[in-house]
Amino acid sequence: MRIASMSLESFSLKPGGGTPDITTNVELESTTDDNVEVGPVSVTEQIMQHNISIVDIPDVDDVTPSPEPNWDAKEVIKDVAYFIRAHKFQDYDRRYYKSIEEVRSRLYEEFPNPTLRSVHWEVRKHCQASFVECLKYLGRIIKLTGLRREDDTVTVMKEQKWNLANNTEQILNVQRDCVEAQRQDNLTMQRFQWRTSVSYYMCWYTMMGVHELANFGESCDNFANCLDEYGPSNKDPRADDAKPFACALYSFCPDHCCPMKHIWHMRDCFQSKQNPCYAVNFPGRRECWLDREKNRDFFSLKTNQINVSCECPETGYEWSSRFGLCVDVNECTRGIHNCTYEDGESCINLPGHFDCICRYGYVYSLNKGHCVLSMTIKNALRVETIEPTVTKRSLLDRIVDVIDRKTTSLTAVLKYLVKW
């Protein structure tokens, strides 16, 4: 991972308002992450039973005593989110690649593919138990890391109300410490497995709608990368904490609708060919959205089988993440038709719509305007019972007799239909 460095030789500061121009410059050696060519987003299997979950929705009001008297769940959530954003936007699959330049897909596009053979045992132990137990465990571990949210340059700037125009020297000092902590916290294979496992569970808790994750109470529009080329805030609309669960999705989950590291406007996403809804729709109808309630299966989530929705240009069709295209809606099997069984009707599915036909034994009556029972067909199809006789007959004789009766009935039906 290439580390950002800072000096006083470049990156001219442009203060606003009446502040005099400052010639002090800041040099940021930005990563080449944004220059990595990203292939088209992969279409994933659709979850047929999306309400399946590995456990019930956890209770965040767990009665387990807090490890510290001043333990604050909201602060821990923000710390964990910062920690996982660094993993999501700066890391890569270290099982198969030696550098970030080699990767074909980034972690903000999809979870590592193929998935981890096994979730980190300690993460599984605590995060499988409950959300609160998971959060307490993660909070304890993150306190031991080199770079924490409280020490990030962006966090310090916001807390101290610093800006580049008036507090250049202070910001540079904090940035040097931040970059050094980042270097000491350089990722390894074991840490990659741990952080990926945490991503699985925190993304799953987000999909499950744990209310503590609905809002962070502060902006999350940064890559947890000290002070980078975007400044204290990257202004990404996906990281708008005013929208419920927006920051949780931005921090913990890959974005299958908009698999890009950064956008300035949502239209940048919708008009991108990486958007799965781009190819099937015209401009203005390419919006892609994710329904959390349809992505609550833990196994499907970590294997990138994530359901998204696109608008389909034709009525009677809906988007299928499984096939990556619009498929016909079967109104008959879903019960969204107006065919009445009591009136002798059956539903038949057709491309884009359905139709009601007369069911077996009924014919349509022009006079009555609906299906009526046909006594002729009913009598013709009725199988007469074989009267028992004292004479013993072989099984073969009985079969032949039934076939003869069936043939006679079928002939009568055909004659009736031809006449009708």
N, C-alpha and C positions, 0 to 999 in steps of 0.2 A: 504494500500500500504506500503510495507516494504521499509524503507529509507536506503540508503547507508550511512555508517559511515566511518570515517577515523581516524587513529591514527598512531603513529610512531613505532608500534611493529611488523608489518608483511608486506607482499607484497614486496619482495626484488626487488630492482631496478637493472637493468642490463644495464648500459651505454655501448654504443658501441665505437668502435675505440680505441684510446689510453687513454681514460678517465679512471682513477683509479676506482676500484670497490668501490661502496658505500654501506655501511651496513645498512643505514637508510631504514626502511621498512614502507610501507603504507598498512593499513588494509582496505579492501573494503568488506563490508558485502553485497554481491551481492544478488539480488533477486533470487527467485527460479523459475522465469518465464520460463527459458529455459527448466526446468525439467517438466513443465506441459505437459501431454500427449495430443497431438492434434489429433482429429479424422480426417478421410478423408474429403477432401474438398467437400462441397455440390455442386451438379450440379444445375445450375439455369435455369430459363425459358429463352428461346431465345426471343429477341425482334424482332418481325416480321417487324415492321416499325421503323428502328433504326434512321431515320432522324428526328423523332418527337422531338420537344423541347418545353419547356414551354414558352420561349420567344425567340426573335431573339438573335443572338450572340451579347453580349454587346460590346459597344464601350469603350475601355479603355481610350480613349482621351476625357473623359467627360469634359464638359465646366464648371461644378460646381466648384466654387472657392475652393481652398485647405484650410483646417482649419488652417494650419500653413504655413508661407512663406517658410519654409525649408522642407516642406513635401516631402519625397522621396518614391515613390511607390516601388522601388526595395528593399529598407530597410524594409519597412512594410511587403512585401511579405515574406522576410526571417524571420521576427519576427513571422508572422502568421504560417509559415511552422514549425518553431521550436515549437511553442505552440501546434500545432496539432500533431506533431510527439510524443510529450510527452503523449498526449491522446491516440494515435494509439498504441504505444508500451508499455505503462505503465498502462493504465486504462483497465476497464472491464465493462460489463453491470451491473450497480448498481441497476437496477430495480428488478433483480431476484436473484442476488448473493450477499453474504456478504463479501466474500474475493476472491482474484484472484485465489486461489487454487481450488475453486469450479467450475470454468467456464469450459464449454465444447468447446468453440471456442473463440478466441481472436479477438480484433478489427483489427489486421493486416491481419486476414483471411477473415473477412466479416464485413459489417456494423452490428450494433445491430439487432438481429433477435429474435422476430418480430421487425419491424421498429418502430420508435417513433410514437405515436398516432398523434402527431402534432409537426411540426417544431417550434422551439422557435420563438415567435411572433416578437421579435425585430430583430433577425437575418433575418427572412423572409422579414420584412419590408425593410431593407437596401440592402440585397443581391439579392432580387427579382428585385430591381430597375435597378441596373447596377453593373458592376464589380468594377468600381472606387468607387462608393458609398459604396459598400460592404467593400472594402479595407479600406476606411477612417474610417468607423465605427469600424471594427475589430482592427485597429491600436489604436484607442482611448481606447477601452476596455482592450486590452492586456497591455497597459502601467500601468494599475491599478493592475495587478497581482503581486504576490509575486516574482515569478521566471521568469525573462525575459532573452532573448537570450544574451543580452549584459553582463549579470551577470553570465552566465554559465561558469563553470570552463574551458570547452573546448574552448569557445570563447575567454576568457581572455588569455589562453595559446597561442592561435594562434596569437592574436593581439600583445602580448608582446614577442612572439618568445621564450617562456619558454619551457624547457624540464625537465623531471623527474630527469635527472642526475645532472643538474646544478641549478635547481630552486625549489628544494623540499619544502623548508619552505614556499616560496610564494604560491606555488600550494596548499599546505595543508591549508593555511589560506583562500584562495579563495574557496576551496572545503567545508570548514566548513560553510562559509556564504551561499554557494549554497545549501547545504543540509538543512540548517535552513530555507531558503526561500522556498524550496520545501515542507518542512513540514508545513509551514504556509499556503501554497497554496494547501493544501490537498483537494482532489476532494469531492464534495457533489453531491446529486441527481440533484439539479438544474444546477450545473456546468456541469454535465454529459450531460444533455439535451442540454445545450448551445453549448458545444464543439462538440457534435454529429451533431447538426444542421449546425455548421460551416463546419464540414467535408463534409456533403452532398453537400453544395454549392461550396466549393473550389474544391472538386473532380469533380463536374459537370462542373465548369469553365475550369478545366484541360481538360476534354473530349471535351469541345467545342472549344478547341484550342486557348484560349486567349493568344496572343503572349507574354504578359508580364510574363507568367508563363513558357515559353519555357526554359529559363535558369536562374538560381539564381545568377550566378557569383561567387559562392563559393561552397565548398564541403557541402554536406548534410548528409554524412554517419555517423550519430550518432543518439542516441535514445532520445536526449534532456533530459538526465538523469544525469546531472553533469558529473563527471569523473567516469566512470564505468570500468568493467573488460576489456573492449575493448580498453581503452585508448582514446586519442583524436580523433581517427578515427577507425570505425569498418571495413573499407575496403569492404563493401558490394557492389558488382558490380551493383546492381540495383540503387544505389545512385550516379551514375556517371553523374555529371552535364554537361559533354561534349555531352551527348545524349539529344536531345530535349525532354522536358517534363519529363525526368527521375526523377529529384528531386521533381517535383510537384506530380507525381504519387506515389513516395516513401513516401512523407510527408502526402498527403491528402487522398489517396485511399487505400482500402484493396487490397491485391494481390491475385486474384483468380487463377492465373497460378502457383504461388509459395507461398503458404500460410504458410511461415515459418518466424520466427522473424529475423533470420540472416543466411546468406550463405557466403562462401568464394569465390565460383566459381559458374557460372551459371549451370555447370553440376551437382552441388549438388541439384539444383532444378529439373532438367530434370530427374534425376535418383531417385527422391523421389516418393514414392507411393502416396504422397499427391498431386502430379502433376496430373491434370485431363487427361493428354495425356499419362500417364504412361501405363495404362492397355491395350490400344488399339494399341500400337506400340512396335516395337523392339528397343533395345538400339541403339542410334544414330539417331533415328527418333521420339524422344519424346519431341521435342521442342514445347513449348506452348507460344502463343503470343496474345496480346490484341490490337485490332484496336480501337483507340479512336473514330473514326467516326461512329462506330457501337454501341456506348454506350452513346448516347446523349439525351436519354429520362430520365428526372429527376426522375420520379416516379419509373421507372424500376431500375435506379441506386441505389436509397436508399433502395429498397427492394431486393437488391442483385441479380437482374436479369441482370447479366453482361455477355456479349458475349465474349468468348475467342475462339481461333482457334487452332486446332491440325491437324497434318498431318495424312491423312488416308492411310492405307496400300494398298488399292485397288483403281484403277482409277474409276472415275464416282461417287465417294462418297465424302462427306464433313462432317466436324465435326458439330454437333448440340449441343449447350449448353442446349437446352431445354430437350433433351433426354439423354445427356451424352454419346453419341456414334456417330459413323459415319453413316450417312443416305444417301440414294440414291439421286443424283442430277436429278431433272426432267428437262431434256434439252428441252422438248417440251414447257412447260409453261414459261421457261426463254428465249425462242427464240434463244438458242445456238445450233441449228441443221441446216442441209442443205436440208431439205425437201422443195420442191417447190410446192406451191399451184397451180401455173399456169400449171404445168405438171400433175395436178390431184393427187398430193401426200398429205398425212396426216402424222403427226409425232405421233408415239406411244412410250411411255416411257417404258423401260425395266430395270431390275436390273443392274446398272452399265453402261448402255448405252441406245441408242435409235435406232429405225428403222423407215424407211419410207415405208408406205403402200399406196395402191391406195384408194383414198377416195370414198365416196358413189357415185355409178353410173359409176365408172371407172374400167377397167380391165387392167392387165399388158400385154403388147404386146411384145412377144419375138423378133419379127422382128424389132420394133422400139426402144426397150430397155427402154421404159418408159410407164407410164399409159396412156391409151387412153379412150375417152368417148365411152361407149357402147350404141349404139342406141337401141339395143334390150331391154336392161334393162331400158333405159329411157322411151321407149314407153310402156313397161309393167307396169312401176310404175306411168305413167301419169294418173291422175284422170280425166275422161271425165266430162265435164260440163253437168248438167241435163237441158235439154231444157224445158223451161216453157210451160205448156199446159193450156188450158182453163178449163180442168177438175180439180177440187179441190181434192187434195190428203191429207190424214191425215199425221201428222208428223211421225207416226210409219211406214207408207208405204215408206216414203222417206228414213228413216234410214235403213230399210230392203234393199232397192234398192242400197244404197251406200255400204252396207256390201257385197252384192252379187258381185258388181263390184270390190271391193277390193279383195275378194276371188279369182275371176277370174284372176286378175292381178298377185296375189301372186303365183297362180298355174303356170302361164306362166313363171314367173321368175325362179321358181324351176326347171321347165322342161328345161329351157335354161341353167341353171347352171349345171344340170346333164349331158346334152348333151355336154357342153363345157369342 
